[in-house]
Amino acid sequence: MASKNGISQINFGNSFTSAGKRLYDAIPNAKPISGEKTIKWIENFGRKCTSDKQRLILGATAILMQPAIDASNKSVDEKTRKVSVARTIAKIVAGTLTGFAIRYGCIKAMDWKLFKPSNFAKVSKDAYEQYKNAMGTIVALVVMMVTNFAIDAPLTKWLTNVLIDEDGSGGKKK
C-alpha cells in the first residue's frame, strides 16, 4: 500500500486492529533531513562530540529518565522501588563520572609522545584530532575494564547506601 507521498507503508493484514491502524496512519512519515547548512552542522557536531562528551550526554539522558521509570514500577513494593531508584541513580552517577574522566584523560593522553604516531606532523589537524579521539577511546575502553571493578562498583555501592539512608550515614550504624 502506498501513502500520499509515494513512500510505501507497512501492510498489517489482519494482525492489527483498526484503531491501531488509524493511529499508525496518523503518524506523519519521516522526511529526510535536507539542506546543506543542516548537514554541515551534523557533520561538525559529529567531529567535535568526542566519546567523553557522548558519555556526559548519555548520563544526562539516563538521569532524567531511568529513575522515573524505576519509581513508577507498581509491580514491586515501595521499599524495593526506593532501593531500585537509589541504585539506578548511583550507577548512573558513578558510571558517568568515571566514564567521562577516563575517556577525557585518555584522549588528552594521546598528545604524549608515547602515543603520537610517527607522522603526526605530516597529517592535517583534523585527521590528527580524529586519531586522538579514536585512539583515546580505544585506550579508555581497555582502562575501563579495570576501573569498572576498582572504581565504579565500590562507588555505586557507597552512593546507593547514602541515597537509601535518610540520615546520610551511608548504611553505617552510628
C-alpha positions as CSV (number, residue, x, y, z in Angstrom):
1,M,0.0,0.0,0.0
2,A,1.4,3.4,-0.9
3,S,0.9,6.6,1.1
4,K,0.1,10.0,-0.2
5,N,3.7,11.0,-0.7
6,G,4.7,7.8,-2.5
7,I,6.5,6.1,0.4
8,S,5.3,2.6,0.9
9,Q,3.7,1.8,4.2
10,I,3.7,-1.4,6.2
11,N,0.8,-3.8,5.4
12,F,-0.5,-5.1,8.7
13,G,-3.1,-7.5,7.3
14,N,-5.4,-8.9,10.0
15,S,-2.9,-8.7,12.8
16,F,-3.5,-5.1,13.6
17,T,-6.8,-3.6,15.0
18,S,-8.5,-0.9,13.0
19,A,-7.9,1.6,15.9
20,G,-4.2,0.7,15.9
21,K,-4.0,1.1,12.1
22,R,-5.7,4.5,12.3
23,L,-3.2,5.6,14.9
24,Y,-0.3,4.4,12.8
25,D,-1.6,6.1,9.7
26,A,-2.0,9.4,11.7
27,I,1.8,9.5,12.4
28,P,3.4,11.5,9.7
29,N,6.1,9.8,7.6
30,A,9.7,11.0,8.5
31,K,11.2,13.2,5.9
32,P,15.0,13.0,5.4
33,I,17.0,16.0,6.7
34,S,17.9,18.3,3.8
35,G,19.8,21.4,3.4
36,E,23.5,22.0,3.2
37,K,23.5,24.0,6.4
38,T,21.9,21.2,8.4
39,I,24.1,18.6,7.0
40,K,27.2,20.7,7.7
41,W,26.0,21.2,11.3
42,I,25.6,17.5,11.9
43,E,29.0,16.7,10.4
44,N,30.7,19.4,12.5
45,F,28.9,18.1,15.7
46,G,30.0,14.6,14.9
47,R,33.6,15.6,14.6
48,K,33.6,17.7,17.8
49,C,31.5,15.4,20.0
50,T,34.1,13.1,21.3
51,S,33.4,9.9,23.4
52,D,33.8,11.8,26.7
53,K,31.1,14.3,25.7
54,Q,28.9,11.5,24.4
55,R,29.2,9.8,27.8
56,L,28.0,13.0,29.5
57,I,25.1,13.2,27.1
58,L,24.2,9.6,27.8
59,G,24.5,10.1,31.6
60,A,22.3,13.2,31.5
61,T,19.6,11.4,29.5
62,A,19.8,8.4,31.8
63,I,19.5,10.5,35.0
64,L,16.4,12.3,33.6
65,M,14.6,9.1,32.5
66,Q,15.6,5.9,34.3
67,P,14.9,6.8,37.9
68,A,11.3,7.9,36.9
69,I,10.8,4.6,35.2
70,D,12.0,2.7,38.2
71,A,9.9,4.8,40.6
72,S,6.8,4.1,38.5
73,N,7.1,0.3,38.6
74,K,4.0,-0.7,40.5
75,S,4.7,-4.4,40.3
76,V,7.1,-4.1,43.3
77,D,6.6,-2.8,46.8
78,E,7.5,0.7,47.9
79,K,10.8,-0.3,49.6
80,T,12.0,-2.2,46.5
81,R,11.2,0.8,44.3
82,K,13.1,3.1,46.6
83,V,16.2,0.9,46.6
84,S,15.9,0.5,42.8
85,V,15.7,4.2,42.2
86,A,18.7,4.8,44.6
87,R,20.7,2.1,42.9
88,T,19.9,3.4,39.4
89,I,20.9,7.0,40.4
90,A,24.1,5.7,41.9
91,K,25.0,3.6,38.9
92,I,24.3,6.5,36.5
93,V,26.4,9.0,38.6
94,A,29.3,6.6,39.2
95,G,29.4,5.4,35.6
96,T,29.1,8.9,34.1
97,L,31.7,10.4,36.4
98,T,34.3,7.7,35.9
99,G,33.4,7.1,32.2
100,F,33.8,10.8,31.4
101,A,37.0,11.2,33.4
102,I,38.7,8.2,32.0
103,R,37.7,8.9,28.4
104,Y,38.7,12.6,28.7
105,G,42.1,11.6,30.3
106,C,42.8,9.0,27.7
107,I,42.0,11.3,24.8
108,K,44.3,14.0,26.3
109,A,47.0,11.4,26.8
110,M,47.2,10.9,23.1
111,D,49.2,14.1,22.9
112,W,52.0,12.3,24.9
113,K,55.0,11.3,22.8
114,L,54.4,7.7,23.6
115,F,51.0,7.7,21.8
116,K,51.7,10.1,18.9
117,P,52.1,8.5,15.5
118,S,55.5,9.0,13.9
119,N,54.0,11.0,11.0
120,F,51.7,13.2,13.1
121,A,53.4,16.4,11.9
122,K,52.6,15.5,8.3
123,V,48.8,14.9,8.7
124,S,46.2,17.6,8.9
125,K,45.0,18.9,12.2
126,D,41.5,17.4,11.6
127,A,43.0,14.0,10.9
128,Y,45.2,14.1,14.0
129,E,42.2,15.2,16.2
130,Q,40.2,12.2,14.8
131,Y,43.1,9.9,15.5
132,K,43.4,11.2,19.1
133,N,39.6,10.8,19.7
134,A,39.5,7.3,18.3
135,M,42.8,6.0,19.9
136,G,41.9,7.7,23.2
137,T,38.5,6.0,23.2
138,I,40.1,2.6,22.5
139,V,42.6,3.0,25.3
140,A,39.8,4.2,27.6
141,L,37.8,1.1,26.9
142,V,40.8,-1.1,28.0
143,V,41.3,1.0,31.1
144,M,37.6,0.8,32.0
145,M,37.8,-3.0,32.0
146,V,39.7,-2.5,35.3
147,T,38.0,0.7,36.6
148,N,34.5,-0.8,36.4
149,F,35.5,-3.2,39.2
150,A,38.0,-0.9,41.0
151,I,36.1,2.4,41.0
152,D,32.5,2.1,39.6
153,A,31.3,-0.9,41.7
154,P,32.5,0.4,45.1
155,L,31.4,4.0,44.3
156,T,28.0,2.7,43.2
157,K,27.6,0.7,46.4
158,W,28.6,3.7,48.6
159,L,26.3,6.1,46.7
160,T,23.4,3.7,46.9
161,N,23.8,3.4,50.7
162,V,24.0,7.2,51.0
163,L,20.8,7.6,49.0
164,I,18.9,4.9,50.8
165,D,19.6,6.2,54.3
166,E,17.6,9.3,55.2
167,D,20.2,10.2,57.8
168,G,23.0,10.2,55.2
169,S,25.1,7.7,57.2
170,G,25.7,5.6,54.1
171,G,24.3,2.4,55.7
172,K,26.7,2.6,58.6
173,K,25.3,2.2,62.1
174,K,26.2,5.2,64.3
